[in-house]
Amino acid sequence: MTNTSAVEVHTQSEAPVILSPAQFLDYWQGNRRLTRRVIEAFPEDPPEDQLFSFSVGEMRPFGVLAWEIHQVSELTLTGLRTGEWPMPEWRNGVSQDRAELLSAWDGLTAQIQKELPQVNPAFFSQMHALPWGEMSGWAAAIYNIDNEIHHRAQGYVYLRALGIEPPPFPSYMGP
């Protein structure tokens, strides 16, 4: 008789690791650096900052989208660190001040760099109840990046509509 219980336990409790938490941190930070460059690319021409006033169609201005990216990233980091995933208050704390946005952005970037490595790797494979549905820690982390990429693409469209060449999209998401 062959003992297969060890194999069964292994395959049921451990998913193959495709991306390490450290690699994910590098990927997340690369996306944040690129999105920050998109924020900076919007003209501040008087009488209004195009970051918070320009949009295409019925879409929100990129400054508002950048605040949403910030809030989802903050929620994701908090959830990964604590297991608590409260519904964000989407409109609270959103200002029309570029300096405030960039300061909050940089503060969260530093916080991610410091705190994400402290997340227990097992936490990523566990299921969590997020405001928009149940998913694993990995799925929540990837959803966060997908949300940022989606909104950053809107920023690229806005910049092109303004006649501005968007920041280059590095294939490696480096500095």
NORGIDA-V930309 format. One record per backbone hydrogen bond with DSSP energy under -1.0 kcal/mol. CO is the residue of the C=O (numbers start at 1). NH is the residue of the N-H. Records with the same first field share a line. If there is no record, write none. Layout:
# NORGIDA-V930309
CO = NH ; NH
This chain:
# NORGIDA-V930309
4 = 8
5 = 9
6 = 10
7 = 11
8 = 12
9 = 13
10 = 14
20 = 24
21 = 25
22 = 26
23 = 27
24 = 28
25 = 29
26 = 30
27 = 31
28 = 32
29 = 33
30 = 34
31 = 35
32 = 36
33 = 37
34 = 38
35 = 39
36 = 40
37 = 41
39 = 42
43 = 50
49 = 52
50 = 54
51 = 63
56 = 59
61 = 65
62 = 66
63 = 67
64 = 68
65 = 69
66 = 70
67 = 71
68 = 72
69 = 73
70 = 74
71 = 75
72 = 76
73 = 77
74 = 78
75 = 79
76 = 80
77 = 81
78 = 82
79 = 83
88 = 90
89 = 92
91 = 94
97 = 101
98 = 102
99 = 103
100 = 104
101 = 105
102 = 106
103 = 107
104 = 108
105 = 109
106 = 110
107 = 111
108 = 112
109 = 113
110 = 114
111 = 115
112 = 116
115 = 118
116 = 119
120 = 123
121 = 124
124 = 138
126 = 137
128 = 135
130 = 133
133 = 130
135 = 128
136 = 140
137 = 141
138 = 142
139 = 143
140 = 144
141 = 145
142 = 146
143 = 147
144 = 148
145 = 149
146 = 150
147 = 151
148 = 152
149 = 153
150 = 154
151 = 155
152 = 156
153 = 157
154 = 158
155 = 159
156 = 160
157 = 161
158 = 162
159 = 164
160 = 163
